[in-house]
Each structure stands twice: as structure tokens, then as C-alpha cells.
Amino acid sequence: MATGKTSKITDILEKRRPLASKVAEVESNLKTLALALQDLDKYRGQLTSKIDDLESIGRLQEINLTAIQSSINDELGALGKLKNRFSRNTLNIGVIGRAGQGKSRLLQSLSGLSDEIPTGDRSHCTGVRSTIHHNPSVETYGEIWFHSERSFLNEVINPYYEKLRLGVKPFVLEEFSRNPLPPLHQDFSEQAEYGAMYEHFRKYHTNFNKYKHLLKEASPHRISKEQIREYVAQDAPDGQRVFFNYLAVQEAKIVCSFPNTDVGQITLIDMPGLGDTGLGDAERLIQILGQDVDIALFVRMPRPPRDYWADVDVKLYDTARSALIDLPINLWSFVVLNKTDVTSRMGDNLVYCEDLDSSREASHIKVVDCITANCADRQEANQKILDRVLDYLTLNITDLDKQYTSACQERLTRLHSATKLEIDKAKTALGHSTQRDSWFPVFVNLFDQLWGDLTVGLEGLLRELRYQRDAQDIDFKNQVNAAVQRCKEDTGIPSVADIKALRDKEAAYGIAYNKYLHEIRAHLSQHFLSLDDGLKQSLEGIKSQVVDILSKQGKLSALTDNQGSEFLSDIENILPVDLVGLKLGFNILASFNLSYRGLIQHRIRKHLDRLTPDETIHLSKSPSAQEILDILKTLQSEALYECELALEELLCEPSQAAYAIVEEFVDRVLRAKDVKNEWLIFLQEVRSDIWAAEFEKLGENSRLRREWLTVVEQASSASQDDLIKL
């Protein structure tokens, strides 16, 4: 049952979850805005080389999106930290301190661990960043994340080559391990800091074979309580530096049950301190504090005979302060002065603790509170330090989260204002669209001429088709004649010998007769399938006549290189969706088809009934092969004759269909209400293509203006204030 602080911490974490979702939403919207502004800036650069109006070029050059993009990148980083903060399942306490100050002792006292966390007062014992998670329901265990070969090379090894000027960086680890370590650059040979840094780097090279196998291990790697020290420490409990696994470790997580059971979901983070010579320590400290820590503890052990806040202490504090600019560090950090008693090797240092406490603010180290406690005493560490910190967190973390969020929102609001200013500039960069352009009078005259030519052309074609609608379609007639001739020449009728052979096989003339009826009927009907091509060819010829008028009198050939139905489909696709009437007209004509199956087949099939066994001549009582042959010839000839007569009645159908569909097209594109206005709108949009010579420059500027305003509108929509409100 959750009680006390446990219940309060759980409540805090639950209240954070909706905030995490909102931050993620704003983060996504900000990325969308960044892409929209990137497109806008790219198009702005292209426009300056395509237009020759100096005023417009000047206005385009005044649009500054570079600074805004930089701000967006900064805010995405800040939102990422905020999202991580609100998404965590624990409240995190980071423990910071230089070597020998008691940081590890404090972690041992708070977590209940012992030798798993190395301690020492001479130098750095801990090798990697560790997180210690409280879970009262499990036995202590660890999880280890190893570097990959690539991350080890890029994040650990190569920075030393750059910082120490060691020459060409190794491209693969084999180069690093096989080749001797380059000597320290002569510019640094007399500098102790760089010399110490070089010796620190040498450890990676000298001991490579002792840890290289771990760079290929899968992560996370679970280990027992007894194995933890050999992965996170540099030395064994007796002080001997015999461990080198830590050199391959990126991060370690330790799960254990804390002595103080009323702490709820908290995690202690053993932070990398400053003062060692490892490269990137300060950067890692800033990253961890900014992303993973809710409260920070600066651990300091005052030493006799006199102690003071040294430059390294102030540097450590300033480094931590820079990690989170949206929340002053004095609201989320404590100083812990590690008190020793008379039994310790150092003796009682209380007076020195008091001196440091009294001089702390004079050194500009401002925190929530300064706590003096013996870090090695488990009871004192939990009661004086952890309880004090958790009390502060449970009382203040919600307000701290609000202040953090508010600081981010203030910057997002300023970002929105700056973005709106630049977008407003972009909207008017090419001048106001309400200004009358010189092309319009020219366009009106050209449109009137085109409309007249197009109307005369289509009405003339329709009149011609009306005169011909009851006439036989020559192309279709030729296809019919050819099909009939094939039926006559290729009858599919068997010979007497074939009939006798089939009779013997089936043992009956009646069976052979019925089978041949089916075969001859199927053979005859097959010849008429070719009429489908004739119908399509005939209709396509009519469409081509319409397209010819649209291409020449309507000047639409400038919009597509295709012909026939493809031309009509292309124009339909080019037409804007809001020009409903005009678009419908082109769709009707483009999609209209005549087919054998739809127009003719059902009229042919009824004349083939005589070639169906149950509906035809029956054989005599004693049939012969010759009798069957004579009957088959008669039936095939009669069926063909009736089909031919039926087809002759259909020879004018293509002409009638052609007239009907063209008249429907003309009604839709010339005669329907408001369709002339739709032509006006459409041709105005494509005028630079239709009348290239007259509108090449004016049309180009109009197109560029339209495309520019589209890109501007996309950026404007992505920058709405409500999209970046936390």
C-alpha cells in the first residue's frame, strides 16, 4: 500500500503523463513548421533568379528564415528535454561530486548497496555513469549497456585524436588497436593537463584486448549483484586497479531495494564529475542534468586545516547551471556538505562545514538548501538528506514543472510572433494580388476569339454528325463484311471422314451430330468478336475529330502531347476540381465506349439457336455421315445469313452513338449554365501555356505568384499559435 511520500510521488508522475503527450504533440507540430519554412526558404531562393522585378527581389531578400530555423532547432531540443522529464516513470536525483568528496558513500547509504558502488578518497573509482533504481520487490541486479564498435570509436576514441592533435583518426577499431599510439603533439608536451589527458587515453589503448570483446555484446546485458563492481568500477575493493570492463560500458543500471522504504518511484543517478581527465565529462554532465534529473545534489567534503570554495567547485556548479536554462538551478539543487566524525581518518570537520556553508553564497553557489550530514552514516544520510530532498520534491515539483513549461511557452510564443512577421512579409513579397495586372485586357480579347472558334468548330462537327447519324458507318460496315467473309471461308464444318471417325469413337451418329453443332456454333460466333475492334476504331475516330477541334480552335494541344481518349483524360485531370461542369463533360466523352458485347452480341446469339441440339433439325432413323454433313452446311449457312441480316440493321448504330455522345459533350462544355465562366477560369490559369507568345512573361509571373502563395499558406497554416501551445 502506497503511503506518505510514495503516494505523493506516484501522484506527481501520473499528473506528468498528459503533459508528456501535449509536449510530444507540440514537438511534432514544430517539426512540421520547420519543414514548411524550409520549403518556403528554398522557393524564395529560386524566385530571386526567376523574376526581374527589383522591388519584389528586394522584398524577398528581406525575409529572414535562417534565424527562425535556428530557434526552432533550439526549441526542439528544449521540448525533447521537457518530454523526457514528463515521460519518466521515476523522480530522478542526480549526485554530483569530484573524486574523494563522498559521493559514492552517499549513494551507498541511500541505496543500501555496498561494494557494488566503489568508494575511495584518492582518485576516481567509478568508471561509468550509473542509475540506481528503487524496487522493493526484486533482488539486486544490474543491467549494462555496452558501446558498439562504431559508437566507441566516434564517442570515445576519436575525440582524443581531435583534442590532442594525434593525427588521422582511425576509421575502424582494428586500426586503433593494431597501430602504436601517436605521440602527444609537441604543443602540449609541457602542459600537465594535456599530459594527464594523454595518459588517460593511453589506458584505452594499452588495455584494449581486455575489454574489446564487450563491444560486440548485446545490450542490455543483465548481471548479478556480485558482478556489478567489475563492470562499473576501475578498482577492486582492495584498491587494486584490475578492472577494465568499464572502458567498454556506456551506462549501467542497478535495481535494488532502498533502506528508506517510503521513497516510491525514485532513481539515483551517479553523475560523472569534473576533475578527471576524461574527454566529454562536462558535456555528459550537462546532457544528463538537462534530460534525466529532477533534483541535483552537489556533494562536497570540507578538509582541514582550512577549506574554501575553489575554482573547480564554481566551475562544476556553473556547468550544472548551464544544463537547464529554463529553470534556475537554485530551485532544483542542494549542496551536501559531507561531515566526518572524530573516528574518521580526517577527524571531525564540522567547523569546516560551517565555514563553507557561510561562504557559499559569496561564491555565488545558490541552491535550495545546504545540508550538513555524514554521507557514510546510512540513517543520517536518509533522514537529513533524502527525506529533506523528497519533502521538497513532493511539495514543489509540480510548480517547478509549471515554471519549466511556462519558460518554454514564452519562447515558443516569441517564436510564433517572429515567424508570423516573416510570413507576413512573404505574403506581400510579390505585390498585392488585388492590383490589376496588365495581362487581363489581352486575355479577355484572346479568350473571346478562342471561345468563338471553339464554338464554331464543335457546332460544325455536331451538325455534320447529325446529318450522318442515320447513315451506315463505313468503318464498321467494312469490319462486318470482313467478319461475314471469314465465316464463309472458315466454316468449321467437318468432312465426311471426320464425321465417320467421331461416330466410331462415340458409337453413335447422334452424339457426333450434337457435338459438331456445338463446335460449329462456337466457331461461327468467334468470328464476330473482331467487331469489337471495329466499334472502338469507329468511336475513336469520332473522338479524334473532337480532339482535333479542341487542339486547334481550343488551343489545348499546348497542355498535352497525347491524342484521342488520352487527350481527353489528360485535360480532365488538368481541370481544377471546382470546375465541375467542364470536368464532367470531358469525363463523359473520354470514358464513353462502344463494345461488341454491349451493343451486338445479344442480337447475334438468338440467330445461332438453330445450331443448338435441342432446337434444330433431327436426324433420320438411319443417319449417315453424308446426311450429317449436309445438315451442318445448311444450318451454318442459314445461321450466318440471319446474322448478316441482323448486322445490316446495326450498321448505323455507331453513327447514332457518335452523334449522341458528341452532342452530350457539346451540351456540357458549351451550352450548360455557367460553363463559359468555367472555361474563363480555366484558361486564365493556363494562359501562359495556351498563348505562350502573348503571356510568356506575364503568365510565368502569375504562375510563380500562385505557387509562392501556396507555399506561404502552407507555412502559415503550420505556424498557427494553437499548434505550439503547451
C-alpha positions in Angstrom: 0.0 0.0 0.0 1.5 3.3 -1.0 1.9 5.8 1.8 3.4 9.1 2.6 6.0 10.2 0.0 5.4 7.1 -2.1 1.8 8.1 -2.7 2.7 11.7 -3.5 5.5 10.7 -5.9 3.1 8.4 -7.7 0.6 11.2 -8.0 3.2 13.6 -9.4 4.2 11.0 -12.1 0.6 10.4 -13.1 0.0 14.2 -13.4 3.0 14.4 -15.7 1.8 11.9 -18.3 -0.8 14.2 -20.0 1.9 16.9 -20.1 4.2 14.5 -21.9 1.6 13.8 -24.6 1.0 17.5 -25.1 4.7 18.3 -25.4 5.0 15.4 -28.0 2.2 17.0 -30.0 3.8 20.4 -30.0 7.1 18.9 -30.9 5.6 17.2 -33.9 3.9 20.4 -35.0 7.1 22.3 -34.7 8.9 19.8 -36.9 6.1 20.3 -39.5 6.6 24.0 -39.3 10.4 23.6 -39.8 9.8 21.6 -43.0 7.3 24.2 -44.3 9.7 27.0 -43.6 12.5 25.0 -45.3 10.3 24.7 -48.4 9.5 28.4 -48.2 13.1 29.4 -48.0 14.1 27.1 -50.8 11.4 28.5 -53.1 12.4 32.1 -52.1 15.9 31.4 -53.3 14.6 30.0 -56.6 12.3 33.0 -57.1 15.1 35.6 -56.9 16.6 34.1 -60.1 13.3 33.8 -61.9 11.8 37.3 -61.6 13.2 40.6 -62.8 11.2 43.0 -60.6 13.8 44.6 -58.4 11.2 45.7 -55.8 10.0 42.1 -55.4 13.5 40.8 -55.3 14.3 43.3 -52.5 11.2 42.2 -50.5 12.2 38.5 -50.9 15.7 39.2 -49.7 14.2 40.9 -46.5 12.6 37.6 -45.5 14.9 36.1 -42.8 14.0 32.5 -42.1 17.5 31.4 -41.0 17.3 32.8 -37.5 13.8 31.2 -37.1 15.0 27.8 -38.2 17.9 28.0 -35.7 15.4 28.9 -33.0 13.2 26.0 -34.0 16.1 23.6 -33.7 16.8 25.0 -30.2 13.2 24.7 -29.2 13.0 21.1 -30.4 16.0 20.3 -28.2 14.3 22.0 -25.2 11.0 20.2 -25.9 12.9 16.9 -26.1 14.2 17.5 -22.6 10.8 18.5 -21.4 9.2 15.4 -22.9 11.8 13.2 -21.3 11.1 14.8 -18.0 7.4 14.3 -18.1 7.6 10.8 -19.6 9.8 9.3 -16.9 8.4 6.7 -14.6 10.6 7.9 -11.7 11.7 11.1 -10.0 15.4 11.3 -10.5 18.1 12.6 -8.1 21.5 13.3 -9.6 24.5 13.1 -7.3 27.5 15.2 -8.4 30.9 15.5 -6.9 34.6 15.4 -7.5 36.7 12.4 -6.6 37.1 11.8 -2.9 34.1 14.0 -1.7 31.9 11.2 -0.5 29.5 10.9 -3.5 29.8 7.2 -3.6 29.5 6.9 0.2 26.2 8.9 -0.1 24.9 6.6 -2.9 25.8 3.5 -0.8 23.9 5.0 2.2 20.8 5.9 0.3 20.6 2.8 -1.9 21.7 0.1 0.6 24.4 -1.1 -1.7 28.0 -1.6 -0.6 31.0 -2.7 -2.6 28.9 -2.6 -5.8 29.5 1.1 -5.7 33.3 1.8 -5.4 34.5 4.4 -2.9 37.9 5.9 -2.3 39.4 9.2 -1.4 42.4 9.3 -3.6 41.1 9.3 -7.2 38.2 8.3 -9.4 37.0 4.9 -8.6 33.7 4.8 -10.6 34.2 4.3 -14.3 30.8 4.8 -15.8 27.5 6.6 -15.2 25.2 4.5 -13.1 21.5 4.8 -12.3 20.2 3.2 -9.2 16.5 2.4 -9.2 14.5 1.6 -6.1 12.3 -1.5 -6.4 11.4 -3.2 -3.1 10.1 -6.3 -4.9 13.3 -7.7 -6.5 16.7 -9.0 -5.6 19.5 -6.6 -6.5 20.7 -6.9 -10.1 22.4 -4.8 -12.8 21.9 -4.1 -16.5 24.8 -3.0 -18.6 24.7 -1.1 -21.9 27.9 -1.5 -23.9 29.3 0.7 -26.6 29.0 -0.6 -30.1 32.3 -0.6 -32.1 31.1 2.4 -34.0 29.9 4.4 -31.0 33.1 3.6 -29.1 35.2 4.9 -32.0 33.1 8.0 -32.6 32.2 9.0 -29.0 35.3 7.8 -27.0 38.4 7.4 -29.2 38.2 10.0 -31.9 37.6 13.0 -29.6 41.0 12.4 -28.1 42.6 12.4 -31.6 40.9 15.7 -32.2 41.6 17.3 -28.8 45.2 16.1 -28.6 46.0 16.6 -32.3 47.1 13.0 -32.7 46.8 12.9 -36.5 44.5 10.9 -38.7 41.6 9.4 -36.8 41.3 5.6 -37.1 38.4 4.5 -39.3 37.9 1.1 -37.7 38.9 -0.2 -34.3 41.4 -2.5 -35.7 43.5 0.5 -36.8 43.3 1.9 -33.2 44.4 -1.4 -31.6 47.0 -2.6 -34.1 48.9 0.7 -34.5 51.1 2.3 -31.8 49.5 5.3 -30.1 50.7 8.5 -31.8 52.9 10.7 -29.5 51.4 13.7 -27.8 51.6 16.8 -30.0 54.7 18.9 -29.2 52.5 22.0 -28.5 51.1 20.1 -25.5 54.3 18.4 -24.3 54.9 20.8 -21.4 51.3 21.2 -20.3 50.3 19.0 -17.4 46.6 18.9 -18.2 47.2 17.6 -21.7 49.8 15.2 -20.5 47.3 13.7 -17.9 44.6 13.6 -20.6 47.0 11.7 -22.9 47.8 9.2 -20.1 44.1 8.7 -19.5 43.7 8.0 -23.2 46.6 5.5 -23.1 44.5 3.3 -20.8 42.1 2.6 -23.7 44.9 1.6 -26.0 47.1 -0.4 -23.5 44.2 -2.4 -22.2 42.2 -2.8 -25.4 42.4 -6.6 -25.5 41.0 -6.8 -22.0 37.6 -5.3 -22.9 37.3 -5.4 -26.8 35.1 -8.5 -26.7 32.4 -6.5 -24.8 32.0 -4.1 -27.8 30.3 -6.9 -29.6 28.0 -7.9 -26.7 24.2 -7.3 -27.0 22.7 -4.6 -24.7 21.3 -4.5 -22.1 23.3 -7.3 -20.5 21.9 -8.5 -17.2 24.3 -9.3 -14.4 24.1 -10.4 -10.7 24.7 -8.2 -7.7 28.2 -9.8 -7.3 29.2 -8.9 -10.9 28.2 -5.2 -10.7 31.5 -3.8 -9.5 33.6 -5.4 -12.2 31.6 -3.5 -14.9 31.3 -0.1 -13.3 34.5 0.3 -11.2 38.1 0.9 -12.0 39.4 -1.0 -9.0 38.7 -3.9 -6.7 37.6 -3.4 -3.1 41.3 -3.7 -2.0 42.2 -0.7 -4.2 44.0 -2.6 -6.9 43.1 -1.3 -10.4 42.3 -4.6 -12.1 39.0 -3.9 -13.8 38.9 -2.7 -17.4 35.3 -3.7 -18.4 34.1 -0.2 -17.6 36.1 1.2 -20.6 33.5 -0.5 -22.9 30.4 0.4 -20.9 28.1 3.3 -21.9 25.8 3.1 -19.0 24.8 0.9 -16.0 21.5 0.5 -14.3 21.3 -1.1 -10.8 18.0 -2.2 -9.3 17.7 -2.7 -5.6 15.6 -2.1 -2.5 16.5 1.2 -0.7 16.7 1.2 3.1 14.1 4.0 3.2 11.0 2.2 2.0 8.8 5.3 1.8 10.6 6.8 -1.3 8.3 5.5 -4.1 9.5 5.6 -7.6 12.8 7.3 -7.4 16.1 6.8 -9.1 19.6 7.9 -8.0 22.0 8.9 -10.8 25.7 8.7 -10.2 26.8 11.6 -12.3 30.2 12.0 -14.0 32.2 14.6 -12.1 34.7 17.1 -13.2 38.3 16.9 -12.3 39.2 13.7 -14.1 40.9 13.9 -17.5 38.3 12.0 -19.5 37.1 13.9 -22.5 33.5 14.8 -22.7 32.8 14.7 -18.9 31.4 18.2 -18.8 29.2 17.6 -21.9 27.9 14.4 -20.5 27.1 16.1 -17.2 25.1 18.8 -19.0 23.3 16.3 -21.0 22.3 14.1 -18.1 21.3 17.1 -15.9 19.2 18.6 -18.7 17.4 15.4 -19.7 17.4 13.0 -16.8 17.5 14.8 -13.5 14.7 16.4 -11.4 17.0 17.4 -8.5 20.8 17.6 -8.1 23.0 17.1 -5.1 26.4 18.7 -5.0 28.5 16.6 -2.6 31.5 18.4 -1.0 33.7 17.2 1.8 35.5 20.1 3.6 39.1 19.2 4.6 41.4 20.6 7.3 43.3 22.6 8.1 41.3 25.1 6.0 39.0 24.7 3.1 37.2 27.1 0.7 35.1 27.0 -2.5 37.8 26.5 -5.2 37.6 27.4 -8.8 36.8 23.7 -9.6 33.8 23.9 -7.4 32.5 27.0 -9.0 33.2 25.5 -12.5 31.2 22.4 -11.6 28.3 24.5 -10.3 28.4 26.7 -13.5 28.5 23.7 -15.7 25.4 22.2 -14.0 23.6 25.6 -14.1 24.0 25.7 -17.9 22.3 22.4 -18.3 18.8 23.8 -17.8 18.3 27.4 -18.7 14.5 27.3 -18.3 14.7 26.5 -14.6 17.1 28.3 -12.3 19.4 25.8 -10.7 18.8 27.3 -7.2 15.3 25.8 -7.5 16.4 22.2 -8.2 19.7 21.7 -6.4 21.1 21.1 -2.9 24.6 21.3 -1.5 25.5 18.3 0.7 28.5 19.0 3.0 29.9 15.7 3.9 30.5 15.7 7.7 33.1 13.4 9.2 33.3 12.5 12.8 36.2 12.1 15.3 36.7 8.4 14.5 37.4 9.0 10.8 40.9 9.4 9.4 40.2 13.1 8.8 38.6 13.7 12.2 35.7 16.0 12.9 35.3 18.5 10.1 32.1 20.3 11.3 33.8 23.6 11.7 35.0 23.5 8.1 31.5 22.5 7.0 30.2 25.6 8.8 32.8 27.8 7.1 31.9 26.5 3.6 28.2 26.9 4.4 28.6 30.5 5.5 30.8 31.4 2.5 28.7 29.6 -0.1 26.6 32.5 -1.4 29.6 34.7 -1.5 31.0 32.3 -4.1 27.7 32.6 -6.0 26.7 28.9 -5.3 23.0 29.3 -4.8 20.8 26.3 -4.1 17.6 25.3 -2.4 19.4 24.4 0.8 22.8 23.4 2.2 22.6 20.2 4.2 25.4 19.1 6.5 25.3 15.3 7.1 27.6 12.3 7.4 27.3 10.7 4.0 28.7 7.4 5.3 26.0 7.2 8.1 23.0 5.4 6.5 20.5 6.7 9.0 21.8 10.3 8.9 22.0 10.3 5.1 18.4 9.1 4.7 16.9 11.3 7.4 18.8 14.5 6.8 19.4 14.3 3.1 17.0 12.1 1.3 13.9 12.9 3.4 14.7 16.6 3.1 15.1 16.3 -0.7 11.9 14.2 -1.1 9.9 16.6 1.0 11.0 19.4 -1.2 10.2 17.5 -4.4 6.7 16.4 -3.3 5.9 20.0 -2.3 7.4 21.8 -5.2 7.9 19.6 -8.2 4.5 20.5 -9.7 5.3 24.2 -9.5 8.8 23.6 -10.9 7.2 21.7 -13.9 4.8 24.6 -14.5 7.7 27.1 -14.3 9.8 25.0 -16.7 6.8 24.6 -19.1 6.0 28.3 -18.9 9.6 29.3 -19.8 9.4 27.1 -22.9 6.0 28.5 -23.8 7.3 32.1 -23.6 10.0 31.3 -26.1 7.5 29.4 -28.3 5.2 32.5 -28.2 8.1 34.7 -29.3 9.0 32.2 -32.0 5.4 32.4 -33.3 5.5 36.2 -33.4 8.8 36.2 -35.2 7.5 33.5 -37.7 4.3 35.4 -38.3 6.3 38.6 -39.1 8.4 36.8 -41.7 5.4 35.0 -43.2 3.5 38.4 -43.5 6.5 39.7 -45.4 6.3 36.7 -47.7 2.6 37.2 -48.4 3.3 40.6 -49.9 6.7 39.9 -51.3 5.4 39.7 -54.9 3.0 42.5 -54.6 -0.7 42.5 -53.7 -2.9 40.2 -55.8 -5.6 42.9 -55.8 -3.5 45.0 -58.1 -4.8 45.0 -61.7 -2.4 43.2 -63.9 -1.7 44.4 -67.5 -2.4 40.9 -68.9 -6.2 40.9 -68.2 -7.4 43.0 -71.1 -5.2 41.0 -73.5 -6.6 37.8 -72.0 -10.2 38.8 -72.4 -9.7 39.5 -76.2 -7.9 36.3 -76.8 -10.5 34.3 -74.8 -13.4 35.8 -76.8 -11.6 34.8 -80.0 -10.9 31.2 -78.7 -14.5 30.8 -77.5 -15.8 31.8 -80.9 -13.5 29.5 -82.8 -14.2 26.6 -80.4 -18.0 27.0 -80.6 -17.9 27.2 -84.4 -15.7 24.1 -84.6 -17.7 21.9 -82.3 -21.1 23.1 -83.5 -20.0 22.4 -87.1 -18.8 18.9 -86.2 -22.1 18.2 -84.4 -24.1 19.4 -87.4 -22.2 17.1 -89.7 -22.7 14.1 -87.3 -26.4 14.9 -87.2 -26.7 14.7 -91.0 -24.9 11.3 -90.9 -26.5 9.7 -87.8 -28.8 7.5 -89.9 -26.1 6.6 -92.3 -24.1 3.4 -92.2 -20.7 3.7 -90.5 -18.2 2.8 -93.2 -15.5 1.5 -90.9 -18.0 -0.7 -89.0 -19.5 -1.9 -92.3 -16.1 -3.0 -93.5 -15.5 -4.9 -90.3 -18.9 -6.6 -90.6 -18.2 -7.6 -94.2 -14.8 -9.0 -93.2 -16.3 -11.0 -90.4 -19.0 -12.5 -92.6 -16.4 -13.4 -95.2 -14.3 -15.2 -92.6 -17.4 -17.1 -91.5 -18.0 -18.2 -95.1 -14.4 -19.2 -95.7 -13.7 -20.7 -92.3 -16.9 -22.6 -91.5 -15.5 -25.1 -89.1 -17.7 -27.8 -90.8 -16.0 -31.3 -90.7 -15.5 -33.7 -93.6 -17.4 -37.0 -94.1 -14.3 -38.8 -92.9 -14.2 -36.7 -89.7 -17.8 -37.4 -89.1 -17.3 -41.2 -89.5 -14.3 -41.1 -87.2 -16.2 -39.3 -84.4 -19.2 -41.6 -84.9 -16.9 -44.6 -84.3 -15.4 -43.0 -81.3 -18.7 -42.2 -79.8 -20.5 -45.2 -81.2 -23.5 -43.1 -82.3 -24.2 -40.7 -85.2 -26.5 -38.8 -82.9 -23.7 -38.0 -80.4 -21.3 -37.0 -83.2 -24.0 -34.7 -84.7 -24.7 -32.9 -81.4 -21.0 -32.3 -80.7 -20.5 -30.8 -84.2 -23.5 -28.5 -83.7 -21.8 -27.1 -80.6 -18.4 -26.8 -82.3 -19.8 -25.0 -85.4 -21.8 -22.6 -83.4 -18.8 -21.6 -81.2 -16.6 -21.4 -84.3 -19.1 -19.1 -86.1 -19.7 -16.8 -83.1 -15.9 -16.4 -82.6 -15.5 -14.7 -86.0 -17.9 -11.8 -84.8 -15.7 -11.0 -81.8 -13.5 -8.9 -84.1 -16.3 -6.4 -84.4 -15.3 -5.1 -81.0 -12.2 -3.6 -82.6 -14.3 -2.0 -85.4 -16.6 -0.3 -82.9 -13.7 1.0 -80.9 -11.9 2.2 -84.0 -15.1 3.9 -85.2 -15.7 5.7 -81.9 -12.0 6.6 -81.5 -12.2 8.3 -85.0 -15.1 10.5 -83.7 -13.2 11.3 -80.6 -10.2 12.3 -82.7 -12.3 14.7 -84.6 -13.4 16.4 -81.4 -9.8 16.4 -80.1 -8.7 18.0 -83.4 -11.0 20.9 -82.8 -10.0 21.2 -79.1 -6.4 21.1 -80.0 -6.5 23.7 -82.8 -9.5 26.0 -82.2 -9.4 25.5 -78.5 -5.5 25.6 -78.4 -5.4 22.8 -75.7 -2.7 20.9 -77.5 -0.2 23.0 -75.5 -1.3 21.1 -72.4 -0.7 17.5 -73.6 1.0 15.6 -76.3 -1.5 12.7 -76.3 -4.3 12.2 -78.8 -7.8 10.7 -78.7 -9.2 9.4 -75.5 -5.8 10.0 -73.7 -6.0 13.7 -74.7 -9.5 14.0 -73.2 -8.4 12.2 -70.0 -5.3 14.5 -69.7 -7.5 17.6 -69.9 -10.0 16.2 -67.4 -7.1 15.6 -64.9 -5.7 19.1 -65.5 -9.0 20.8 -64.9 -9.4 22.0 -61.3 -11.8 20.0 -59.2 -14.1 23.0 -58.6 -14.8 23.4 -62.3 -17.5 20.7 -62.0 -19.4 21.1 -65.3 -16.4 21.4 -67.6 -14.7 18.4 -65.9 -17.9 16.3 -66.3 -18.1 17.0 -70.0 -14.5 15.8 -70.6 -15.1 12.7 -68.4 -18.2 11.7 -70.3 -16.5 11.7 -73.7 -13.2 10.3 -72.5 -14.8 7.3 -70.7 -17.6 6.5 -73.4 -17.1 3.2 -75.3 -18.9 1.1 -77.8 -18.4 -2.7 -77.4 -19.5 -5.8 -79.3 -20.7 -7.4 -76.1 -22.8 -4.5 -75.1 -24.2 -3.5 -78.5 -24.2 -6.5 -80.8 -23.6 -9.9 -79.1 -27.1 -10.4 -77.7 -28.6 -9.6 -81.1 -26.4 -12.2 -82.8 -26.8 -15.1 -80.3 -30.5 -15.6 -80.9 -29.8 -16.4 -84.6 -27.4 -19.2 -83.5 -30.2 -21.3 -81.9 -30.5 -23.5 -85.0 -27.0 -24.7 -84.2 -28.2 -25.9 -80.7 -29.0 -29.6 -80.5 -32.4 -29.3 -78.8 -33.6 -26.6 -81.2 -32.7 -27.8 -84.6 -33.2 -30.5 -87.3 -33.2 -34.0 -86.0 -31.5 -36.9 -87.9 -33.3 -39.7 -89.7 -33.8 -43.1 -88.1 -30.8 -44.4 -90.0 -28.4 -41.4 -90.4 -25.2 -41.3 -92.3 -22.1 -39.2 -92.3 -23.2 -37.5 -95.6 -26.6 -36.7 -94.1 -24.9 -35.0 -91.1 -22.6 -33.1 -93.4 -25.5 -31.7 -95.5 -27.5 -30.7 -92.5 -24.5 -28.9 -90.8 -23.8 -27.0 -94.0 -27.4 -25.9 -94.3 -27.7 -24.9 -90.6 -24.4 -23.0 -90.7 -25.4 -21.1 -93.9 -28.9 -20.2 -92.6 -27.4 -19.0 -89.2 -24.8 -16.9 -91.0 -27.5 -15.4 -93.3 -29.7 -14.4 -90.4 -26.7 -12.9 -88.5 -25.7 -10.9 -91.6 -29.2 -9.5 -91.9 -29.2 -8.6 -88.2 -25.8 -6.9 -88.5 -27.0 -4.9 -91.6 -29.7 -3.4 -89.3 -26.9 -2.2 -86.9 -24.7 -0.5 -89.4 -25.9 2.9 -88.5 -25.7 2.3 -84.7 -22.1 3.7 -84.4 -23.2 6.9 -86.2 -26.1 7.4 -83.9 -24.0 6.7 -80.8 -21.3 9.1 -82.1 -23.8 11.9 -82.6 -25.4 11.3 -79.2 -22.2 11.4 -77.3 -20.7 14.4 -79.1 -24.0 16.3 -78.6 -23.8 15.4 -74.9 -20.2 16.7 -74.8 -21.2 19.9 -76.6 -24.1 20.4 -74.2 -21.8 20.0 -71.2 -18.8 22.2 -72.4 -20.6 24.9 -74.4 -24.3 25.1 -73.6 -24.6 24.3 -69.8 -25.2 27.2 -67.4 -22.1 28.9 -66.2 -19.8 26.7 -68.3 -18.4 29.6 -70.2 -17.3 31.1 -66.9 -15.5 27.8 -66.1 -13.7 28.0 -69.4 -12.7 31.6 -68.5 -11.4 30.5 -65.1 -9.5 27.5 -66.5 -7.9 29.3 -69.4 -6.9 32.2 -67.2 -4.9 29.7 -65.1 -3.1 28.1 -68.1 -2.9 31.2 -70.3 0.9 31.2 -70.4 0.7 27.7 -71.9 -2.2 28.4 -74.3 -0.9 31.7 -75.5 2.8 31.3 -74.9 4.0 34.2 -77.1 1.5 36.6 -75.6 1.8 35.6 -72.0 5.2 34.0 -71.6 6.4 36.5 -69.1 3.1 37.6 -67.6 2.0 34.0 -67.3 5.2 32.9 -65.7 4.9 35.7 -63.1 1.3 34.7 -62.4 2.3 31.0 -62.0 5.2 31.9 -59.8 3.0 34.1 -57.6 0.4 31.3 -57.3 3.0 28.7 -56.4 4.7 31.1 -54.0 1.4 32.0 -52.2 0.7 28.2 -51.9 4.0 27.6 -50.2 3.5 30.7 -48.0 0.0 29.4 -47.0 1.4 26.0 -46.0 3.9 27.7 -43.8 1.2 30.0 -42.4 -1.0 27.0 -41.6 1.8 25.2 -39.8 2.6 28.3 -37.7 -0.8 28.8 -36.1 -0.5 29.8 -32.5 -2.6 27.0 -31.1 -0.3 24.4 -32.7 2.6 25.3 -30.4 0.8 25.9 -27.1 1.8 23.6 -24.3 
